Amino acid sequence: MPLSEPFLIYGATGYTGRLLARMARERGLRPVLSARNEPRLAALATELGLEYRVAHLESGLDEALRDMRAVVHAAGPFGATWRPMVEACLRAGCHYLDLSGEWAAIEGVRQYDREARARGVMLMPATGFDVVPSDCLALHVARRLPGARRLRLAVSGLDLISRGSVKTLVEFAGQELRVRRNGELLGLPPGSLQRAFDFGAGLRPCLALSWADLSTAWYTTGIPDIEVYYEANPLLRMNLAANQWLGGLLGSSAGRAWLELFTQNLPEGPAEAERVGRHGHVVAEVEDGVGRSARGRLRTPEAYHFTCVTSLAITERVLAGDVEPGFQTPARVYGPDFVLTLPGVTREDF
């Protein structure tokens, strides 16, 4: 990629941000790295031989985005970080990509759709494992069954999790489970939806979560009833139990302060040796109102690795001018088969 096509990675010193920066360098890209911690940022930039710009979300973003064509925003939890970056991108005329898996943050980004269209800026949240494979699979099965009214998505392969992802789960403490009904988001008691899905090796129990696809799949497919499930691994079960029994306490300011202190003592993320050889799996099921259904299944590389692959593949398209101004979702712009252009992905209908 020529040096005349720069892009910014913000949050480059975080766990996923570092993986993203290293992969970008390996692909021959020349991103500019940005974060608020200058010593850590300078060390990473020196290691990779890249330019860096120190910036805080409260100040310095305009200078960090100077001459940038696009930003990959990797600093979460996105519920607290998306707004200043989106507003800075609109001022700078810079295309916005992020790694969010949070439905509320995605709905927030969508509020800027009209302004983004007027400024010729594309706003595309959730360009990682959340939600590129599930968004592409949802659109694929939806096209197999025109008129579908219900969509269920299920994800497996997230038993390894970074400190940042745990902080995102903390954001949901004390909150209702969300689903989409008749196009509207509806709250239900935590743990009230459980279902089994076949990820390729028999049925596995899954729990419904309030995740990004509740928003992205709605805007991509137009299907009005949507539920999102994750395989019921020990971490998810523990989080659900805490939310059911201690939700009110954990949702208080004192409870959140305790959770923040707890997460600071967790490892930053899984080691490379732990991630090697693992895979992610996504299942999508659609139904219409007269008993017809369609199903599909995707297998991807490990989630953190694949997040970097999908985000950089979309970044390269953006830098090449393949954009649609306004709020967008990955599969709506790049199609259901976009995910199949990426290495290590297989899809089957069943």
N, C-alpha and C positions, 0 to 999 in steps of 0.2 A: 504494500500500500504506500503510495507516495507521501512524502512528508507534508505536502500541501493539503492533505486531508486529515487534519488532526481530530482527535476526539479525547474526551476527558473521562477518566475513571475516578469517580468520587467515592470515598470510603475505601481507598486502595490499601490501607493498612489493616483492615479487618480480615477475618479468615477467608471469606469468599473473595473479597477484593484483591487479596494477594494472589490467590489462585488465578483470578481473572487477568491480573497484570502479567503474571508469568506466562500464561497461555497466549496472551496477545503478543508478547515478545517472541515466543516460539513460532507464531504464525507469520512473523515478519511485519507485524503492525508496530506503530510507534505511538502508543497512547501517552498522554500527559497524565501523571498521577496526581491525585489531590486528596487531602485529608486535613484534619486539624492538628494532629500531633507531628510537629516538624521533625524531631529527632528520628522517630520511626519512619516517617515518610522519606526523609533524606537517605536513610540507610537502605530502604527498599529501592529507591530510584537509582542510587549508586550501584547496587548489586545488579540491576537490570540495564543500566546505562540509559535511563530515561529521564526526561524533564519532569520536574514536579512543581506544584503550586500549592502553597499552604492556604487553606480557606476554612472558615467556620460557616455553619449554616446561618448564623446571625450576621455575619459580615465577611466580605471578601469573595463572594460567589461571582459577582460581576466581573472582577478581574480574572478569576480562575477560568471563566467561560469565554474570555476574550479570544477571538479567532477560532473558536471550537465549532465544528459542524454538528457534533452530537455529544451527549453525555450518557454514560452508563452509571446510574446512581445505585451504589451498592451499600449505602449506609442506612441500616435499619435501627430500631423498628420503624417501618415506613409510615405508620400512623403518625409519628412525630416528626418525620423528616421530609415527606414528599412536597409539602406546600412551598417552603422557601426555595427549593430547587426548581420546581415547576415555574414559579414566578420569575426566577432568575433566567431560566431558559427562554421564557417568552420575551423578556427584555432584550436578551442577547440574540434572538432568532436562532436558537440552538435546539435541535431535536432531542427529545427526552425519552430515555429508556430506563427502566429500573428492574430490580429483582424481587419485587414485592410478591408476597403470597397472601396479602391482607385485603379482604373485600372492601372494607371501609376506606382504605387508602385509595383503592382503584376507583371507587365511587367519587372520592374527593377529586382525583385527577380529572375525571370526566366533567366536572363542573367548569373546567376551563376549555371545553371543546370549542365553543364559538370564538373565543379570543385566539385560540391556537390556529383555527382555520383562517381567521383574518390576517394573522401574521405569517402564515405559511409554515407553521411548526407542527411536527408530528409529536403527539404525546402517546407513548406506548408503554404502559406499565406491564410488569410480569413477563419479562422476556427470558426467564430462566426455566428450570425444571417446573417451577410454578410460573407460567401455566402452559408453556409451549406444547409439550406432548399431549396434555389433556385437552387443550383448546383445539389442536389439529384433529385429534381422534373424535372429539365431540362433533365437529363439523362434518367429518367423514361419515359417521353413522347417521347423522341428521340428514345428509343428502341421500342416504340409502333408504330413508323412510320419510318422504315428504309428508308434512302435516303432523309430525310427531308432537306430542303434548307434554311428555315427561322425559327428563334426562337424569340418569344417575351416573355419576363418575366415581370411580374408586381407585385409590393409589396405594401401592405397596413399595417397599424398599427404602423407607425413611427411618430405619432403626438407628442410623448414625446421625447425629445432630450437632450443630455448632452452638457455641454460647449465644451467638446472635439469634439463632432460631429459637432457643429456649426463651430468650427475652421476648420474642414475638408471641410465644405461647403464653407468657406471663401477662401480656396485654389483654388476653381473653379471659383472665381470671375474674370470676364473678359475673360473667356475661351469659346471656342466653345462647342456645344453639340457633343458628340461622339457616333457613331454607328459603327457596323462592317458590311462591304459589301465585298463579295467575299474573306473573310478571312482577310481583311485589315481594319484598323481603319480609319474612314472618319469623317471629321468635318462638322457640320451643324450649322446654326444659332440657338442660344438658344431659346427654346419654339416652334421650328418649327415642332415638332412631338407631337401630342396629340391623345389619344385613350381611349375608355371606356373598362373596364374589370369588370367581375362579380366575386367578391371575396366571394360570397355566399349569398348576400342579394340584388341582382340587380346590374345593371351596374353603375359603378362609374367612373367619369372622372379622367384621369391620364396623367401625363406629362413625357416625356422621359428625362432621366438623364444619365450623363456619370458615370456609376457605375461599380463596380468590375466584375460583371458577363460578361461584354463585353470581358474580358480576360478569366476568369475561365471557363465560359460555352463553349467558343471556344476550349479550351484545353481539356475539359471533353467530349464534344459531337462531335467536328469537324464540326458542322453546320456553314456554312460560313456567313450567314446574321443574325445579332443579334441586338435586341433593348431591352433596359431595361427601365421600367416605374415605377413611384411611384404615389400613390394616391395623387391627387392635394389638399393637406391640406393647411391651411393658411400660414404656415411657408414656404412651398415649393413655393407657388405662390408669396410670398413676395421676396424670394430669386431670383426667375426667373425674376420678374419685375425689381429688382435692377440690375441684370446682363444685361437685355435688354437695360435699359435706362442709366445706370451708369457704364456699364461693363468696358469701357476704364479707367475711373477714379478709380474704385475699383481695377482694375488690376495694377495700378501704385504703386510705393513704398509708396507714401504718403497715397494712399487709403488703402493699406494693413495695414499700421501702425494704421490708424483710426479704421479699422475693428478689429484689434488685441486689441486695447484699449476698443472697444465696447464689445467684447466677454468676457473680463476679468470681466465685471460687471454683467454678466449673472449668474444665479444659476448654481452650479456645475452639477446638474442633477436632474431628477425627484425623489421625495420622494417615499419611498416604498409604502405608502398608495395610491399614484397616479398610481403605476404600477400594483397593485393587481387587478386581474380579467380581465386584458387586454389580447389581443391576436394579433399575427401577422398572415398575410395571404399572400400567394404567388400563383400566377397563371402562368402557362406556356402554351404557344400555339406553335405548330410546324406545318409547311406546307411543302409539296413537290412541285414539279413543274407541277403536273397534277391535282391539285385541291383537293387532300386529305389533311386531317388535323387531329390532335389529341390535346386534351387539358387535363390538370390536375390542381388540386387545393390542396394546403396544408393549414392546420391551425396549428399554433404553440402557445406555451405560449408567454407571453410578451417578446419583443425583447432583452432587456438588461439581463433579467433572462435567456433567451434561449441562448444568446451568451455565458454565463458562462457554461451552461449545455453542449453545443456542444463542446466548447474548452476543457473542462475537460474530456469529453468522448473520444475525440481524443487523448488527453495527456495520458490517461490511456492505450489506444491501443499502443501508441508509447513506453511507458515504458515497455509494455509487449512484445515489439519486433516486433509489426505489423507495419512495415515501408517499404517504397520503396525509396531508395536513389534518389536524384535529385529533381528537381522542380516538385511538384505534386499539384493536386486539390483534395478536399475532396471526391467527389463522384467517381472520377476516381480510387482512391485507395480503398475506403470503400464501394462503390456501391450505387445504387439509393435508396435502402431500409435502409441504415444506419440511416437516419433521423427517420424512423418508430420505431427504437429500443429505442428512447428517449421518456420520459414520456410526455403525453399531446399533441402528434402529431397525426393528422388524415390526410388521403389523399383520394381523390376521382377523378375518371376519368369522364369526361363529354364531 
